[in-house]
Amino acid sequence: MQKSIDELRKDFPILSQKVYGKPLIYLDNGATSQKPLTINSNIHRGVHFLSGEMTNAYEKARATIQKFINAKLSEEIIFTKGATDSINLVAFSFGERFVNEGDEIIVSEMEHHANIIPWQILCERKKAILKVLPITDEGELIISELGSLITSKTKLLAVAHTSNVLGTINPIKEIIEQAHKQNVPVLVDGSQAILHSKIDVIDLDADFYVFSGHKMYAPTGIGILYGKKELLNKIPPYQGGGDMVDTVSFEKTTYAELPFKFEAGTSNFVGAVALAKASEYIESIGFEFISEREHELLHYATQKMLEIKGLKIYGTSKKKSSIISFLVENIHAYDMGLMLDKMGIAVRTGSHCAQPLMKRLGIDGTIRASFSFYNTKEEIDFLIKGIERIRKMIND
């Protein structure tokens, strides 16, 4: 039987906390989701698995994540420090193996810095070229330009599944199909998608798919790189050290098989087990419930915000995740965020690590409210009242 929202909220003790004497309204889920109590207890137990028992727990966690995203093989699941680490791994290793002077990497105009800078570093190192797939004013990728953007020199396309600023849910399967027709592999940044809908990497036919634990109710410092086995086998290790070797001598070192080739050093086994428990928690709630709940909150908040004088929403794609980026006329985003914070309302302000996107939109930054299933319409009402109060105080 599905728990009620009130019952689910009890799984997240921080939601009953007060800020400046006011109930916390946490609307910064796009940055980091809160952590359920059930995961904290499992982390505590995991610390004591220090030998073979912990090894079993660690590999069981890998199999759990394999099932969570429907990967074909458990060795296609690489534990990393997070999505940023995963992207840097691919940028270095794939770049070393496949990218040469004059080759091209394509990213989109809506990418997080973590899916831009590693490719820029690769291009600088290899004297390759970074190309950009543009967006419309509504915040949708101009997919029709992808065919002409790809050339015989294009080695990889890196694109977000969901924009962390605009909330746009990109047609990833269609994008991958187009890229594959021209023999271009695709890396998908799933950081903002992994929590909101079921990900099936086989159905998507993604070559690489990355995400972070802290966006999906798990701790920081743990993430996933999924890669097709044939590709992972072709690319060299990203880092050297313990666990990623087969044999070592001063003359030559041979590397371990997948997935260990890419997991140098002491593994974050606590984070891995916690991430697996987080995925199990999400599935216990159900993606259908999560999707319906968050869509309801997004629609409710959007309609309420559109009634506020001088408020503009950035990102009006027909297919959106539960993120609203906005500005209010004559009020700086930072000032709005600071005053909302004093009311106990946690939102995110600034460029959201997407400065090229802000340049495209012609602004310095936005206020971003991002909702999880555990948020309520009452919390949205508090947000709307807070925005109105600040707007009247400054503009009227």
C-alpha positions in Angstrom: 0.0 0.0 0.0 1.3 3.4 -1.0 2.2 5.6 2.0 0.5 9.0 2.2 2.6 12.2 1.7 2.5 12.9 5.5 3.9 9.4 6.1 6.6 9.7 3.4 7.7 13.1 4.9 8.3 11.3 8.2 11.1 9.4 6.3 12.9 12.7 6.0 13.5 14.1 9.5 15.0 17.4 8.3 11.6 18.4 6.8 10.3 18.9 10.4 13.2 21.3 11.2 12.8 25.0 11.7 14.8 27.8 10.1 14.9 31.3 11.7 12.0 30.0 13.8 9.9 29.1 10.8 9.2 25.6 9.3 11.7 24.6 6.7 10.3 24.6 3.1 13.0 22.8 1.1 12.7 23.7 -2.6 16.3 23.0 -3.6 16.0 19.4 -4.6 17.7 20.0 -8.0 20.9 20.7 -6.1 20.7 18.0 -3.5 17.8 15.9 -2.3 17.2 15.2 1.4 18.1 11.8 2.8 15.5 9.4 4.3 16.1 7.9 7.7 16.1 4.4 6.3 19.3 5.1 4.3 21.1 6.5 7.4 20.6 3.3 9.3 21.8 1.2 6.4 24.9 3.4 6.1 25.7 2.8 9.7 25.5 -0.9 9.4 27.6 -0.8 6.2 30.6 0.7 8.0 31.2 -2.6 9.8 31.5 -4.8 6.6 35.3 -4.6 6.5 36.2 -7.9 4.9 34.6 -10.5 2.6 31.2 -9.6 3.9 31.7 -6.0 2.8 33.0 -7.1 -0.6 29.7 -9.0 -1.0 27.7 -6.0 0.0 29.7 -3.8 -2.4 29.1 -6.1 -5.4 25.5 -6.6 -4.4 25.1 -2.8 -4.5 26.6 -2.8 -8.0 24.0 -5.4 -9.1 21.3 -3.4 -7.5 22.2 -0.3 -9.6 22.5 -2.5 -12.7 18.9 -3.5 -12.2 17.9 0.0 -11.3 18.9 1.4 -14.7 18.4 -1.9 -16.6 22.1 -2.3 -17.6 22.9 -5.6 -19.3 25.9 -6.5 -17.2 27.0 -5.6 -13.7 30.5 -4.9 -14.9 29.1 -2.0 -16.9 28.4 -0.2 -13.6 31.4 1.8 -12.4 31.3 3.5 -9.0 32.7 7.0 -9.1 32.7 10.1 -6.8 29.7 11.5 -8.7 28.5 12.6 -12.1 31.3 15.1 -12.5 33.9 12.4 -11.8 32.2 10.1 -14.3 32.2 12.7 -17.1 35.9 13.5 -16.4 36.7 9.8 -16.5 35.1 9.4 -20.0 36.6 12.7 -21.2 40.1 11.6 -20.3 39.9 7.9 -21.2 37.7 8.0 -24.2 39.7 11.1 -25.4 43.0 9.3 -25.0 41.8 6.4 -27.1 39.6 8.0 -29.8 40.2 11.8 -30.1 42.9 13.3 -32.2 43.8 16.8 -33.5 41.0 18.3 -35.6 38.3 15.9 -34.2 35.1 17.2 -32.8 33.1 16.9 -29.6 29.5 18.2 -29.4 27.7 19.5 -26.3 24.4 21.3 -26.0 23.8 25.0 -25.1 22.0 24.0 -21.9 24.7 21.9 -20.2 25.9 22.1 -16.7 29.6 23.2 -16.4 30.4 19.6 -15.5 29.4 18.5 -19.0 31.3 21.4 -20.7 34.7 21.9 -19.0 36.0 18.3 -19.2 35.4 18.4 -22.9 37.1 21.7 -23.2 40.1 20.4 -21.4 40.1 17.4 -23.7 39.9 19.6 -26.8 42.7 21.8 -25.5 44.9 18.7 -24.8 44.2 17.1 -28.1 43.7 20.2 -30.3 40.2 19.1 -31.0 37.1 21.3 -31.6 34.1 21.8 -29.3 30.8 22.4 -31.1 27.5 23.4 -29.6 23.9 22.3 -30.3 21.7 25.4 -29.8 18.4 25.8 -28.0 15.1 27.6 -28.7 13.8 30.6 -26.7 11.5 28.1 -24.9 14.5 26.1 -23.8 14.3 23.1 -26.2 17.2 21.7 -28.1 17.1 22.4 -31.9 17.3 18.7 -32.8 16.9 19.5 -36.5 20.4 21.0 -36.5 22.1 17.9 -35.1 22.4 16.2 -38.4 24.4 19.0 -40.0 26.4 19.6 -36.8 27.8 16.0 -36.9 30.6 15.4 -39.4 33.0 12.6 -40.1 35.3 14.2 -37.5 32.7 14.0 -34.7 33.8 11.6 -32.0 31.2 12.0 -29.3 28.0 13.9 -28.3 27.5 14.8 -24.6 24.1 16.0 -23.6 21.9 16.4 -20.5 18.8 14.2 -20.1 17.2 17.0 -18.2 18.3 20.6 -17.8 19.2 21.6 -14.3 18.1 25.2 -15.0 15.2 25.0 -17.4 13.7 21.6 -16.4 13.5 20.7 -20.1 13.4 16.9 -20.5 15.3 16.2 -23.7 14.2 13.5 -26.2 17.3 11.5 -25.4 16.3 8.4 -27.3 15.7 10.4 -30.5 19.0 12.2 -30.0 20.9 8.9 -29.6 19.2 7.4 -32.6 20.3 10.3 -34.8 23.8 10.3 -33.5 24.1 6.5 -33.9 23.0 6.8 -37.5 26.2 8.7 -38.1 28.3 6.3 -35.8 28.7 8.9 -33.0 28.5 7.6 -29.4 26.6 9.5 -26.8 27.2 10.4 -23.2 24.1 11.3 -21.3 24.2 13.4 -18.1 21.3 11.9 -16.1 21.9 13.9 -12.9 18.5 15.6 -13.0 16.6 12.7 -14.6 17.6 9.7 -12.4 15.2 10.6 -9.6 12.1 11.6 -11.6 11.5 8.7 -14.0 12.6 5.2 -14.7 15.9 5.0 -16.7 16.4 2.1 -19.1 19.9 2.4 -20.6 19.3 -0.6 -22.9 16.1 1.0 -24.3 17.8 4.4 -24.7 20.8 2.7 -26.2 23.1 5.1 -24.4 26.8 4.5 -24.7 27.5 6.2 -21.4 25.1 7.4 -18.7 26.2 9.2 -15.6 24.5 10.4 -12.3 25.2 11.3 -8.7 23.9 9.8 -5.5 23.2 13.0 -3.7 20.5 13.9 -6.2 18.6 10.7 -5.4 18.5 10.6 -1.6 22.0 9.0 -1.2 25.1 10.6 0.3 27.5 12.9 -1.5 30.8 11.5 -2.9 29.2 8.6 -4.7 28.0 8.3 -8.3 27.8 6.0 -11.3 29.3 5.7 -14.7 27.4 3.3 -16.9 29.2 2.4 -20.1 28.7 -0.3 -22.7 31.1 -3.1 -22.1 32.7 -3.0 -25.5 33.5 0.7 -25.1 34.8 0.4 -21.6 37.1 -2.4 -22.7 38.6 -0.2 -25.4 39.5 2.8 -23.3 42.4 3.1 -20.9 42.2 3.5 -17.1 41.5 7.0 -15.8 43.6 6.7 -12.6 46.2 4.2 -11.3 46.5 2.6 -7.9 45.3 -0.3 -5.9 42.4 -2.6 -7.0 42.7 -1.6 -10.7 45.6 -3.9 -11.5 46.2 -7.5 -12.5 50.0 -7.6 -12.3 52.5 -4.9 -11.4 56.2 -4.8 -12.1 58.7 -2.0 -12.8 58.7 -3.0 -16.4 55.0 -3.3 -17.0 51.6 -3.2 -15.3 48.5 -5.1 -16.6 45.1 -4.0 -15.6 42.2 -5.7 -14.0 39.0 -6.6 -15.9 35.9 -4.5 -15.7 34.7 -2.9 -13.6 37.8 -2.7 -11.4 39.9 -1.2 -14.1 38.3 2.1 -13.4 38.0 1.9 -9.6 41.5 2.7 -8.3 42.1 3.0 -4.6 40.0 2.2 -1.6 36.4 2.0 -2.7 33.7 4.2 -1.2 31.8 1.1 -0.1 29.7 2.9 2.4 28.5 5.3 -0.4 27.9 2.4 -2.8 25.7 0.5 -0.4 23.9 3.7 0.5 23.3 4.5 -3.1 21.9 1.0 -3.7 19.6 1.4 -0.6 18.4 4.8 -2.0 17.5 3.2 -5.3 15.5 0.5 -3.5 13.8 3.3 -1.5 12.8 5.0 -4.7 11.5 1.8 -6.2 9.5 1.1 -3.1 7.7 4.4 -3.6 7.4 3.8 -7.4 8.3 6.0 -10.3 4.7 6.3 -11.4 3.7 7.8 -8.1 6.8 10.1 -8.1 6.2 11.3 -11.6 2.5 12.0 -11.1 3.1 13.8 -7.8 5.9 16.0 -9.1 4.0 16.8 -12.3 1.1 17.9 -10.1 3.3 20.1 -8.0 5.0 21.6 -11.1 1.7 22.5 -12.7 0.3 24.0 -9.5 3.4 26.1 -8.9 3.6 27.2 -12.5 0.0 28.4 -12.6 0.5 30.3 -9.3 3.7 32.0 -10.4 2.2 33.1 -13.7 -0.3 35.2 -11.7 2.6 37.2 -10.0 3.1 40.6 -11.6 6.5 41.0 -13.2 7.5 37.3 -12.8 9.1 35.6 -15.8 9.7 31.8 -16.0 12.8 30.6 -17.9 12.2 27.3 -19.5 8.8 26.7 -21.0 9.2 23.4 -22.7 6.1 21.3 -23.0 8.0 18.4 -21.4 9.5 19.5 -18.1 10.8 18.1 -14.9 9.8 19.6 -11.6 12.1 22.7 -11.8 11.0 26.3 -12.2 13.7 29.0 -12.9 12.3 32.5 -12.6 13.1 36.2 -12.1 10.9 39.0 -10.7 11.2 42.4 -12.4 13.6 44.8 -10.7 14.7 42.2 -8.0 18.1 40.6 -8.2 18.0 36.8 -7.9 20.4 36.8 -4.9 18.3 39.4 -3.0 15.1 37.3 -3.6 16.8 34.1 -2.5 18.2 35.8 0.7 14.8 37.2 1.7 13.1 33.9 1.0 15.6 32.2 3.2 14.7 34.4 6.1 11.2 33.2 5.6 12.4 29.6 5.9 12.2 28.9 2.2 15.2 27.3 0.6 15.7 27.9 -3.1 18.7 28.2 -5.3 20.0 31.4 -6.9 22.7 32.2 -9.4 23.9 30.8 -12.7 23.4 27.2 -11.5 26.8 26.2 -13.0 25.4 27.0 -16.4 26.9 30.3 -17.4 26.8 29.7 -21.2 23.1 29.0 -20.9 22.6 32.3 -18.9 24.4 34.2 -21.7 22.0 32.6 -24.2 19.1 33.7 -22.1 20.5 37.2 -21.7 20.6 37.2 -17.9 23.1 36.7 -15.1 21.1 34.1 -13.1 17.8 33.0 -11.9 15.9 31.9 -8.8 15.3 28.1 -9.0 12.6 26.2 -7.1 12.9 22.5 -7.6 10.3 20.1 -6.2 10.4 16.5 -4.9 7.5 14.2 -4.3 7.8 15.0 -0.6 6.9 18.7 -1.2 3.4 19.9 -0.8 1.0 22.5 -2.3 1.0 24.2 1.0 4.7 24.8 0.8 4.2 26.2 -2.7 1.6 28.5 -1.4 4.1 29.8 1.2 6.6 30.3 -1.6 4.1 32.3 -3.7 3.2 34.5 -0.7 6.9 35.0 0.0 7.6 36.1 -3.5 4.5 38.4 -3.5 5.6 40.0 -0.2 9.1 40.7 -1.5 7.8 42.0 -4.8 5.4 44.5 -3.1 8.1 45.5 -0.6 10.6 46.4 -3.4 8.4 47.3 -6.4 5.3 48.9 -5.0 
